[in-house]
């Protein structure tokens, strides 16, 4: 400062803004330092031109167990810590980022004995269209991965057994199909859980499932995969199993689990194990279908007389399709009189005089032809249609009895078959009495037949209904006697009027002394109880002579008559007597034949896709072809079949006739949809002959 005309002068500077800026920079620096020291994530920038790394946090040192100094010396120093299976994936991600693409990647880092999951995002920095640097943001996601694994375990595994569930099984099967030439799918059931849950409760049922799982795991073939479907049903995978005999051995090994007693607290069971099997590629190359087919085969093990293990065959599909159609059509059949009755006479063994008849319900389906009773009666009992069906038979039988009486025919008592389900529904005794009154039919002309096995449960309601029927003078017959655990107690306690000895005893009655002894005992017992006796299934003169020697008065069987339509039965009533006739099955012998397959191609105007069934082609003309099959097919103009020859060539036909052979076989004649295809069959038959 100097003097100027005795005046003091000075220069002042305002540093407030600078001071504030300094404080702001210091605050930002402090926050960055805190961010650098305390943020777990790894954030750094790599300059592409120089390879220089600029770190914004210490998280890199924690994630990769290394130091910045080591990274400055060698930017690849951490790569040996990346899991070997993930190194190529990480390298590819960095290559994409350095080319200008934002990339997100999840990989594993191995530090000591610990494996951590890391999520990294690579963000390129651009100058114009050129990437000049890459910012890396990485964080530890191990806990998130553990939670995802727990969720996956819950979603893909059964909580009770810990085994894979259906979803995981299907995923695994899809992978096996890609990896192996042959895969067998085995559906295994212990067939006990429903009864255990019902009788002992769900807590015991859960223990049973755990115990069954343990037993199965100790019996599994090597290198197999097992999952839990639900209840006490499981599903297995076997790879590269081709030989059917070897597969059968695996099934038998699993079935031997039923020899093992499983203990749950004070209870013990021996499970009736069954197995159904499908195979890739023979049955399908679709995982869901193979699972479905294995379960379909498993269901077949429940059929009467079935083996405990069943291989799936493609004709199951035709049968399932047919069964579905019949189930839909049965109600309409009852309401629109597609059903009808046939009558099988019961006759005196010596004179042939008709003493009664059994009414048998039949179904003539407009598309599938004659449907066996065992098919549609079983279908009706799956729902409530069995009530409508039973009542239809009752009313139609009484209507015929009324008509025959009014026509002055020598009417005989007629019996109908009644299931226990119908006896248990409503007041069946009152229903019968009401129908008899409506048609003015004496109770003495009406009889019900119940199976011996139906009274074994000693159900109070059934007992009550039978007593009410006895009081109304309705006759009661015990059918198929000798097939159950025959007991004198229910013959004594139930109001039985007639015993019908099962047809299995008639088969060798003329030559088996044990059979003769059993029948003689039944006849003596019936006489003591004042019961009538009918022997079913008499088909030969030798059997009839044995019946006569045992002094059994009434017989029923093909030797006298097959079931007759109403008109033919009326003629038999008018004649009153029937004569015996020997029956013999004619065996058709072909000079040559050809194995092929057939499937339903078109149903009405709709293309359908169902499995095929084996057939035997026997002869062909330029117009038609003849073949045999073990399945009933619809003889209907609107149904088109496809025959697949051994060469794979298709032939399209329509059935015109069907003959039931009596031994489970059906003979068909079919006309060609295109006569030019006839030469394919003729040529194949000629080649087979050579």
ZASETOR-992026 format. One record per residue (C-alpha): residue in three letters; x, y, z negated. Coordinates in steps of 0.02 Angstrom, whole numbers, plus 50000, padded with zeros to 5 digits. Each point is the difference from the previous one (the first is absolute). Layout:
N
AlaXYZ
...
//
This chain:
690
Unk500005000050000
Unk500725017450046
Unk499565017849982
Unk499195009950139
Unk499595018049958
Unk499984994849818
Unk498644986850038
Unk500184981549954
Unk499594987350135
Unk499754980449992
Unk499374984550104
Unk498674988249925
Unk499534982750068
Unk498354990549956
Unk500524981949964
Unk498304994049939
Unk499604990350159
Unk501714991950002
Unk499814994949819
Unk498304992250034
Unk500684990950151
Unk501434993249898
Unk498804993649867
Unk498884992050134
Unk501474991350081
Unk500584993749832
Unk498254993549959
Unk499894991150168
Unk501724992849973
Unk499504993849830
Unk498424991950069
Unk500994991950139
Unk501254993749871
Unk498574992849896
Unk499264992350157
Unk501704993050046
Unk500284992649827
Unk498274993449956
Unk499044995050158
Unk500034981150022
Unk499805000950188
Unk501525000350113
Unk500005015250115
Unk501455004050116
Unk500365007050171
Unk501154992450128
Unk500725011550133
Unk500074989750159
Unk501455009250081
Unk501204997649855
Unk499214986149898
Unk500095011449847
Unk498824995449858
Unk499225013749893
Unk499144993349844
Unk498545009149919
Unk499714988049854
Unk500974987049900
Unk498654987050039
Unk501124992150133
Unk501264994849867
Unk498624991549898
Unk499174991450147
Unk501584993450082
Unk501174998849850
Unk501365010450083
Unk500725017749990
Unk499975014950114
Unk501894999650007
Unk499964982250065
Unk498695005050129
Unk501055015050052
Unk501454988550036
Unk498934986850084
Unk498175004050047
Unk499684981250020
Unk500634995549826
Unk498264995549938
Unk499474988950144
Unk500664983949923
Unk498705002549862
Unk498554998950123
Unk499224982750001
Unk500754989950145
Unk498274996650073
Unk499635018750006
Unk501645007150069
Unk499514999250183
Unk498335008249960
Unk500865014549908
Unk501285002250138
Unk498625000850131
Unk499055013149898
Unk501535011449991
Unk500274998150187
Unk498215005650034
Unk500155014849882
Unk501635005950080
Unk499094999350167
Unk498705012349934
Unk498634988549930
Unk499315001349823
Unk500124982749921
Unk499344992049839
Unk500774983749942
Unk499894988649846
Unk501484988749960
Unk500894991249858
Unk501605005149908
Unk501004987349900
Unk500995006649851
Unk500754986449892
Unk498614987549963
Unk498635012850029
Unk499015002450160
Unk499145016750023
Unk498785005550134
Unk500395016950082
Unk498875010650109
Unk500975011950113
Unk499365013450118
Unk501205006850132
Unk499555017250070
Unk501015007050147
Unk500455018750006
Unk499915006950176
Unk500795014450094
Unk498875001250148
Unk499824982250063
Unk501634994049924
Unk500134991849828
Unk501435007549901
Unk499744992549828
Unk498964987049908
Unk499255002949828
Unk499804984149898
Unk498734998849857
Unk500044983349907
Unk499164993949840
Unk499894984249896
Unk498314991350033
Unk500374983849906
Unk498595002649876
Unk498785003550142
Unk500594984150087
Unk499724990149840
Unk498235006849989
Unk499704995750183
Unk500664982449967
Unk498834998249851
Unk498535005950105
Unk500514988150140
Unk500124985749876
Unk498265003849936
Unk499295001750175
Unk500854984650073
Unk500034987749854
Unk498694991549895
Unk500015007149824
Unk499584983249918
Unk501244988450087
Unk501295012550062
Unk499934991650171
Unk499835009550164
Unk498195003650045
Unk499104998250166
Unk500635016650071
Unk501834995849968
Unk499724982250062
Unk499335006150168
Unk501495011950016
Unk501204985749959
Unk499144988250123
Unk500175012950139
Unk501875000649967
Unk500134981049997
Unk499104999150168
Unk501345011450073
Unk501444990449921
Unk499494981750020
Unk499414988850143
Unk498784990549890
Unk499105005049839
Unk498764989849898
Unk498705009049892
Unk499344989549855
Unk498485005549901
Unk500004991149831
Unk498544999349878
Unk499924992549825
Unk498085000150014
Unk499715002849814
Unk499905018649959
Unk498135002450024
Unk499534985949882
Unk501305005449872
Unk499405018150003
Unk498204994349984
Unk500254987349862
Unk501465007349900
Unk500055018550042
Unk501145011450101
Unk501405000749871
Unk500264981150015
Unk499785002150188
Unk501445012450007
Unk501114988149901
Unk499514986250122
Unk500545010650149
Unk501695003649918
Unk500254981649960
Unk499484994750176
Unk501235012750071
Unk501414992849895
Unk499584982350054
Unk499995005250183
Unk501655009349989
Unk500854984449934
Unk499364990050151
Unk500395012250141
Unk501044994150148
Unk501685008450023
Unk500065016850091
Unk498115002049989
Unk499045015949963
Unk498485000049886
Unk498645012849965
Unk498445000549892
Unk498365002550094
Unk498835000449849
Unk499274988149872
Unk501024984150004
Unk500355000950187
Unk501745002950070
Unk500795001550172
Unk501714993350054
Unk501165002450148
Unk501174986750067
Unk501225004250139
Unk500524989250149
Unk498864985649949
Unk499514991450162
Unk499714981749964
Unk498214996749944
Unk500544985149895
Unk501245010949905
Unk498675013149971
Unk498834986649936
Unk501334994949874
Unk500105018049938
Unk498105000149980
Unk500014983549906
Unk501355006649884
Unk498905014849957
Unk498474989049979
Unk500964989649872
Unk499835015049886
Unk498314992449956
Unk500974986249911
Unk500705013149881
Unk498985003949845
Unk499935018849967
Unk499735005049819
Unk499165016149945
Unk499875000649810
Unk498954985049946
Unk499394996950179
Unk500794990250139
Unk499594997850185
Unk500604990450151
Unk499645011450147
Unk499274992850162
Unk501275008350115
Unk499585002350185
Unk501015007450143
Unk499535007950167
Unk501315003750132
Unk500195010450157
Unk501545001450109
Unk500925012850106
Unk500034999850149
Unk498814985350023
Unk498465008249922
Unk500385018750019
Unk501385012950004
Unk499015012749896
Unk500355000049812
Unk498215004049946
Unk499314986150111
Unk501234987249933
Unk499475004549823
Unk498174998650049
Unk500274983250086
Unk500934992849850
Unk498545005049889
Unk498774992650126
Unk500944983549992
Unk500015001149810
Unk498115001750003
Unk499894983950100
Unk500784990349857
Unk498365002549905
Unk498994990250128
Unk499384983049947
Unk501324986750033
Unk501315012750055
Unk501854997849967
Unk500785011049864
Unk501045008550135
Unk499365005550170
Unk500925007050151
Unk499105014050089
Unk499374995750174
Unk499315012550124
Unk498314991450014
Unk499675006949824
Unk499705016550089
Unk498624992750108
Unk499214992049848
Unk500105016449901
Unk499235009450146
Unk498634987050012
Unk499725000349813
Unk499855019050002
Unk498734999350141
Unk498984986549912
Unk500005009649836
Unk499265015150090
Unk498714989650093
Unk499384988549861
Unk498745012349925
Unk499265003050172
Unk499954981350031
Unk498954997349844
Unk498825014250043
Unk499834995950186
Unk499804981149986
Unk501624994650081
Unk500054986949862
Unk499054983850013
Unk499784983849904
Unk500464982250042
Unk499404985049900
Unk501014984449960
Unk498864985649952
Unk500194989349843
Unk499434982250036
Unk499724983549913
Unk501514988850022
Unk499014984650049
Unk498505006450098
Unk500635016450072
Unk498445009049938
Unk500255018849980
Unk499835004549816
Unk500635017950004
Unk501135012450088
Unk501315013049963
Unk499775017250079
Unk501645006850068
Unk500185018150055
Unk500835003450167
Unk500515015850093
Unk500005001950188
Unk501015015950025
Unk499655008850165
Unk501865002450033
Unk500964987049898
Unk498794985750025
Unk499584987549863
Unk500815005749837
Unk500454986149875
Unk499055001949835
Unk501614999949898
Unk500505016050091
Unk498475010849979
Unk499414993449831
Unk501705004349926
Unk499875017250081
Unk498285002949924
Unk500654995849825
Unk501355013550012
Unk498615012949981
Unk498145000149961
Unk499444992250165
Unk499984982849919
Unk498385005149913
Unk499165004750165
Unk500674984350081
Unk499414988449861
Unk498275008049998
Unk499884998950190
Unk500344981249991
Unk498724998149861
Unk498635009350094
Unk500354991950169
Unk500004982549923
Unk498345003249915
Unk499285007350161
Unk500444983850092
Unk499264989449860
Unk498395010050010
Unk499944998250190
Unk500314981249994
Unk498644997649870
Unk498765009950104
Unk500434989350152
Unk499644984149901
Unk501774993150009
Unk500624987349872
Unk501005013149906
Unk501474994749890
Unk500905010149865
Unk501305012150069
Unk501515006149900
Unk501025016050018
Unk501755003649936
Unk500115013449866
Unk501605008349939
Unk500285004349816
Unk500095018350048
Unk498194999350056
Unk499474990749843
Unk500805013749894
Unk499215014550094
Unk498325006249938
Unk498644987349960
Unk500264987050135
Unk498754987749927
Unk498635013150014
Unk500555003850179
Unk499814981650049
Unk498314998449916
Unk499385015950084
Unk500564994150173
Unk499224982849975
Unk498355008249953
Unk500105011950149
Unk500204985750124
Unk498864988249903
Unk501364986849986
Unk499894987149858
Unk501545000249888
Unk500164981250027
Unk500495003450181
Unk501425011649953
Unk501734996249928
Unk501575010149965
Unk501764992950012
Unk501395006849890
Unk501824994450004
Unk500664989649857
Unk501395012849975
Unk498705013849976
Unk499384992749835
Unk501724996649926
Unk500085017549925
Unk498444995749896
Unk499305017450033
Unk498485003949892
Unk499125009850139
Unk500174985650124
Unk499364987949868
Unk498515011349968
Unk499555001850186
Unk500084981250027
Unk498874996849851
Unk498745012650068
Unk500034991250169
Unk499764983149917
Unk498495007049909
Unk499305005350168
Unk500254982250069
Unk501385005650121
Unk501234985850029
Unk501865002749964
Unk501414990350084
Unk501834999749949
Unk500995000750163
Unk501754993250036
Unk499984989749841
Unk501714992749959
Unk501035014550069
Unk500105009549835
Unk500404994549823
Unk498444989449987
Unk499275000549825
Unk498554990549924
Unk499645015049888
Unk499335011250137
Unk499004985650075
Unk499224998549829
Unk499785018749968
Unk499485006350172
Unk498324995550080
Unk500734990350146
Unk498824989250104
Unk501184993850136
Unk501854996250016
Unk500775001650173
Unk501594989850006
Unk501345009250098
Unk500414994050176
Unk501804995949952
Unk499364984349912
Unk499074994050155
Unk501585000850105
Unk500794984049931
Unk498544992949902
Unk499964984450109
Unk501824995449966
Unk500595008049837
Unk499534990849841
Unk500435014949889
Unk498805010950100
Unk498674986649987
Unk500264999349812
Unk499815018949982
Unk498425000450105
Unk499284985149906
Unk500315009249835
Unk499155015750065
Unk498494989950057
Unk499864991449831
Unk500145016749909
Unk498695008050112
Unk498804985749967
Unk500225002149813
Unk499645018850017
Unk498534996950119
Unk500855009650140
Unk499934997450187
Unk501624997250097
Unk500465004950179
Unk501654994850079
Unk500625012950125
Unk501114997450152
Unk499434982550054
Unk500624998950180
Unk500304981550039
Unk499054983849986
Unk501354993149885
Unk499735014549879
Unk498124997550008
Unk500164981549961
Unk501095004149848
Unk498685012549941
Unk498644986850016
Unk501024987349902
Unk500175012749860
Unk498115002550006
Unk500085018750032
Unk498325004650075
Unk500265016750089
Unk501385004950123
Unk500425015250104
Unk501245000650142
Unk500374999750185
Unk499624981450013
Unk498155004449996
Unk500025018150056
Unk501005015850017
Unk499135016149945
Unk498505002850114
Unk499195015750066
Unk498225003349942
Unk499184992650156
Unk501044983949993
Unk499704998349813
Unk498125001650027
Unk500114985750126
Unk500954989749871
Unk498665003749870
Unk498674994450121
Unk500914983550026
Unk500364998749812
Unk501434987850026
Unk501765001650069
Unk501094986650075
Unk501884998749977
Unk501175004050139
Unk501884997550000
Unk500985015850042
Unk501725000850073
Unk501075014650047
Unk500624999350178
Unk501825004550018
Unk500365009150160
Unk501714995150065
Unk500815011650126
Unk501304994650125
Unk500975015849965
Unk499775016249905
Unk500835016749970
Unk500275009849840
Unk499515018350013
Unk499235013849894
Unk498375009750009
Unk499425016549926
Unk498495011350014
Unk500405013550128
Unk498375009550017
Unk498515000149881
Unk498515007750091
Unk500785015250085
Unk501375002149870
Unk501814994150015
Unk500514991549837
Unk501724995149936
Unk499974984549891
Unk501184985349982
Unk499974984550108
Unk499664981849960
Unk500734984050078
Unk498974990650130
Unk500264984750110
Unk499575002250184
Unk499414983850080
Unk499365003450176
Unk499635014050120
Unk499065003050161
Unk499995015550108
Unk498505006049900
Unk500244994449820
Unk501224993349870
Unk499724987849854
Unk500915000949834
Unk499934994349818
Unk500195011249847
Unk499824998649811
Unk499025016249986
Unk498235004750048
Unk499985013350136
Unk498485010150059
Unk499174993350157
Unk499365016750060
Unk500045009050166
Unk500585016249918
Unk501554991749924
Unk501574998350106
Unk501434988749945
Unk501825000550048
Unk500944983550019
Unk501895001849988
Unk500944986250091
Unk501714993649941
Unk500795011050133
Unk499185015249920
Unk498835002650148
Unk498265005949948
Unk498384992450065
Unk498345008649964
Unk498454989149977
Unk498224999649932
Unk499314985149904
Unk498484991150072
Unk499844984449891
Unk500604993649831
Unk499904982349931
Unk500324996549816
Unk501034984049991
Unk499624995849818
Unk501824999349944
Unk500295018649984
Unk500365001750186
Unk498995009550130
Unk500014996750188
Unk499735015350111
Unk499685003250182
Unk500435017650061
Unk499825008350170
Unk501375010950071
Unk499685018750005
Unk501165000350151
Unk500024983550098
Unk501695004550071
Unk500724996449827
Unk499454981750009
Unk501594995250089
Unk501025005249847
Unk499134987049892
Unk500014986650135
Unk501855002850032
Unk500414999549815
Unk499034983849976
Unk500874991950147
Unk501705005349934
Unk499554992849830
Unk499504983550084
Unk501684998950087
//
